[in-house]
């Protein structure tokens, strides 16, 4: 049953929006499973059966075998073992493909029952009619005030609730102590110190710092904090601060202290550069903590808040979980949604996945107050800003990515790249 079919005009508009900001993966559809409208995709994996109908969800949290993927699969297995009404089938979709897959699935009537999505995309999919309005059950549930305002607000569109925050994260700087300690370098606290540290740590094949400037949301996610550090925002991108933020990245590359390869690197690739000794510093998020502990236990690293310019800044990342409007299993999907938010279940998942809580009442747990690494992230979170730029954010993000690609590659001067991006972005911002 497909009770929320979006119009062809809506779909084509969304598809055009999605092609610029590539997020998710298209896989060949097969026969739709019972219980949801979605055909299983490559990467589908069901945990031990709970029984009853099949309840499907899509996410990009990690492939089976990865630290993040195993955290999700362990939670799915736990839920399947805890009840017999449904069997949850989780499908991993790569981050760069999920948006397109959702848009195509909406047009074909092949969507999952639930989806975990990047929080700045939430309002876009709500506006397209892909997500279910859960305002009434949220009100009856009565726990919305238990969440931090920023993550919770990202699930709201035009005053209605379309999901629940899954987790939060932000970016900090990481140092490989094998390189920083012999050089006597401590964590940079401002941009001048960052430039100096990156230059001093560059040697041979090793670059001083690695960032992600890839033409997906990961690139935008990594660049926006530098804009905000200048005191500017996307509404004032065409400014001295906007140019300075872009020029910083360009200078690091042109001076040989950061690889031009950043234009192709995901945040996972940045981590690989760091682990392999090809970058002494990196900017990355808490999801890398379990990966480094598991895969590189001998690596000696530390973290610190990002260097400030006029002000400190980071970016509020994280995911939300939503029920898809076309589901024929709304009640079962709602039961799973709120089961995941029970403090015991949520804590187990977040700790295993190396993520931070959006649930404020959980943030005081010792899991996030005693670990010195996690404490840095929690401190950084205090100046992390959300990407609350409305339902046209994917188009806005695409313009930022085009600016970064043009400026860092040298195709356009910083001034021209910033001016052109601002001209595209300004009319897309909420009035």
N, C-alpha and C positions, 0 to 999 in steps of 0.2 A: 504494500500500500504506500502510495507516495502523495501524502496530503499536503506537501509544501512545494510542489513543483514550481520552480522559478521560471519567469517568462524568458522567451528567447532573447529579448532585448537586454534583460538583466544579465543573462548568462554571457552574451557576447561582450557586454560592457565589462563584466568581471573577468572574462577570458583575456580581453585586451589589457586590463589592469595587471593580470597575472603573468603575462608573457614578459613584461619588463622586470618584474621582481620575482625571479624564479625561486620557488620554495619547495615543491613537493614532487613525488615521482609517479609517472604514469606506468601502470602495468597492465598487461592484457587481461580483460575481464573474463571470468568463468561464470558458471551458473551461480545465481544468487543463493546464499544460504538461507535457511529458515530463520525467522526471528528478526532479521534486519533486512535492509534493502541492498546491502553491499555485496559485490562479488569479491571473493578472496583475491588478494594481490600477492605478488612475490614478496616473501618475507613473512607470510602469515604463519602464526604459531599459536596453537591452543595449549593451554596448561591442562593438567589432569581434569577430566570432566567433572562438572558440578551436577549436571543432569539437566533435564528439561530442554527448552529451546536454546538456540545459540544467540548470544549477545556479542555483537562485534564492536571493536574500537580500533581506530587508527591513531598512530603517533609517530614521531620522529626521534624518540628519546634515546634510541640506541639499538643496534642489532643484537640478536641473541649471541651471547658470548662476551659482549662488551660489559663494562661495569654498569653503565646506565641501563643497558638493555636487560641485564639480569635483574636489576632492581625492579623494573617494571614487571618482568615475567614472574618474579617471586611473589609480587603482590597479586597478580592474576591467579597464580596457583593457590595462594592463600584464600582468595575469595571463592574460587571454585570448590575448595575443600570445606568452606564454611557454610555452604548452602546447597540446595539441590534444585532450586527453581530454574536456573539457567547455567549454561556453560559459556564462559567468556572466551572469546577468540580475539587475540590481539594481533594486529598487523603493523609491522614496522614499515614506514614509508620515509625515505631519505628527506632530510630537511629541505633540500633544494627542489623537491617534487611535490610536496604535500598540497600546496595551494592549488596548483594546476589540477591535481588529482581530485580535489574536492569540487572544483568548478566543473570538471568533466563528469564526475559522478553525479552531480546535481542535475546536469542536463540529461544524463542517461538513466536517471532513477536508480543509481547504484551507489548508495552511500552507507556508511556504517551506522550503528546506533549511537555511538559516542565518538568524540574526537578530542585529542589534546592538541591545542594550537598555540602558536606564539602570541603572547598577550596583545601586541599592537595590531594584530590581524583580526581581533575578536569583533570589533565594531564593523569591519568590512563584511565579514560573513554574516553577521546579524542583519546588516542592511540589505544583503542579497537574499534573505529569507532562508538561508541554509540551516541556521541554528534555531532550536526551540525556545520559545519564551517560557521561562520557568519562574516568573515573578510570583505567582500564587504559591507554589510549593516552597519557594525560598522564604516568603513571608510567614508561612505556617511553620517552617523549620525554625525560624527565629534566631539564627546565629550569624547573620551578616555583620553585626557589630563586633564580632570576635576577630575580624580580619583587619589587616593594615589597609588604610583608605586607598592608597595608590593601586595595589593589585586588585582590590575589590572593584574599584571604579572602572578598571579595564574590562570588566565583564558586563558593564551596563551600557546600553544603547538606547537613546531617547527615553531615558527614565525607566527602562524595563531590564530585568535580569536575563542574561543569556548564557550563564555558566558560573562556575566557581573556580577561584584561583587554585592552581595545582602546586605551584612553588614560586619562589622568587630567586633572583640571583643578581649579581652585579659584576663589574670588572675591577680588577686590581692589577698592580704590577708584580711580577714574579722575578726573582733573581736566582741565577745559578751560582751558588756560593763558591763553587770550584774556580770561578772566574772573578767574581766580585771581591772576595776576601783577599787574594794575593795582590789585587790592584788597589786595595784599600778604599774601595768604593762602597758607600752606603746607599740606601734607596734614595733616588732623586726626589726632592720635595717641590721643585718648580721646573719650568721648561729649560731654563739655562743649565741647571744641573743635569737634566735629562740629556740635553745635547752633549754636554761634556762627558757624561758617563758612557753614552753610546759610542762616542769617538774613542774614548780610552779603552773600551772593551772590544773594539773591532780589531781583529788580528787574523791574518791568513784567510781561511774560508769562513771564519766565524764573524758574524755581524753583531753589532752592539745590541740591537733590539729587533724583535719581530712583532708584527701586528697583522691583522687580517684586513685586507682591502678588497676582498673578492666581491664580484658584482652580484651579491645577494644581500639579504638582510644582515648577514654577519658583518659585512663591510660597514654598513650604516651603523650598526650596533657599536662597532669599535670606534668610529669617527665622531659620533655625536658628543661623547663626553668632552672631547677636545674643544669643540665649539662652545659647549656650555662653560668650560673653564674660563673662557674669555669674557663671560658675562652676557654673551649674545645667545640667540635662539634662532630657529629656522625662520621666524618672522623678520629677523634682522640679519639674515645671512649675508646680504650685500653690504658689508660693513668692514671696518678695519679688523675687528675681532674674527669675523668669518674668514677673511683672507689669511689672517695669522694662523688660524687653526689648520687651514689647508696647506699653508706654506711650511709649517712645521714638518708635516709628513714629506713634502716634496724635498725639503732641505736634507732630511735624514737619508733619503734615497740618493739624492744627487751628491751628497758628501761621502757616500759609500758606507754609511753606518747602518743602513737598513736595506735589505734586498728588494729590488724591484719585483721579485717574485711574490711579494705581499698581495699583488693584484689578482693572483690566482689562489692564494692560500685561504682555506677555511680556518676556523679557530682550532680545529683538530690538527691541521697541517702546521699551524704555529706551534702547537704543543710538541709536535714531532721535531721541529727545528730546535726547540729548546732542549728536549731530551737528548738529541743527538749531538749536542754541543755546537750547533751551528748558529745559535743565538744566545747571548748571555742574559738578556732581559726579554721578557715577553709581557703582553697584556692578555689576560685570559680570565675565565670565570671559575667558580667553585666546582663545577662538574668535572674539572680536570683533577681534583684532589684524589678521588678513589682510583682514577686511571693511573696517576703517577705512583701512588702507593702500591698498586697491584703490579704494574708493568715495569716500573723503574724504582724498586725499593732502595737502591743504593744511591740514587740521585740526591744530592744535598742542596736543597732549595729553601727559599723563604718568600714571604709575600709582604707587601706594604701597600698603603693606599696610593692611588694615582697621584702623580705630581700635579700641583695646582698652577694656575697662571694668575688671573685676578681672583679666582675662587676655586675651591675644591669641587669636584664633580665626578660622578660616575653615571651609569645608566641602569635603570631598573629593568631587568630582564625577567624571564620566567614564562611559564605556560599556564593556560587555563584549560579546564575540561568542560566540555559542553555536550548536551544532548542534541542530536541532529533532528531537525523538525520532521523529517519523513519517517522516523522510526515507528514501527508498529508495536514496539515494546517499551513504551515510555515509562511505565511504572517500574519495570525491571531495571531500566537504565537509571532512573532516579535512585533506586535502592543502592545500586553500585556507586553512583556519584557521591552519595552522602556517607556510605561505608568507608570510602577512601579518605573522608575528612575526619573520621574518628581519630582523636589524638594518638592513640597507640598505633593504629595502622599508618597514619600519615608520618609519624616520627620514624618508624622503621624504614619506610620507603625513602624519605628525604635523607636520612643519615647514610643509607647504603648508596644512594645516588649522588651524594655530595652536593645537595641542594639546600637552600635556605627556606624557612617557612614564610608563607604569606599569612598564616594563621597567627595573629599577634599573641594569642593566649598560649601558643606553643613556643614562641621565641625566647621565653625566659627559662626554658628547660636547659639543664646543664649541658646537653649535647651541643648547644650553641653559645654557651657562656664560659665554658672552661677551656676549650681547645684554643690555643693561641692563634692558629691559622684561621679558624672560623671566626674568631673575634675580630680579626682584621676585616673580613668580609662584612660582618655585622656593623662595624664602625663605618666602613665605606658606604654601606647601604643608607646611612643617615643623609648623605648628600647625593643619592642616586635619584635621577629624574625619570619619570615614565615617558613613553612616546605617545602622549595623548594628543594626537593630531587629527582625529576624526576618521571617518570611513574611507577617505581618499589617501590615507597614509601609505598604502602600497605604491601609489604613483609618486608620492612625495619621496619615499625612500629610493625609488628608482632614479629620480633626478639627483639625489645625493650620490648614489653609486656612479652615475655617469660623470658627475663632477670629479669624483675621486679618481676614476680611471683615466680621465682626460688629463688631469693635472699631474698625477704621479708618473704617468707614462711619458709626459712631456708633449703630448699631442696639442695641448692648449696651455697658455700661460695661466697662472693661478687667477689673476684678475678676471680674465675672460671666462674661465671655467666657473668661478663663483658667481659672476654676474648672470650668466646664462642659467645656472641652476636656480638662482633666486627668482628669476623671471618665470620659471616653470612652477616653482613651489608656492609662491605667494598666492595665486588665485585658487590653489587647492586647499589652503589652510581654512579651518573653520572660521566663520565670520564672528 
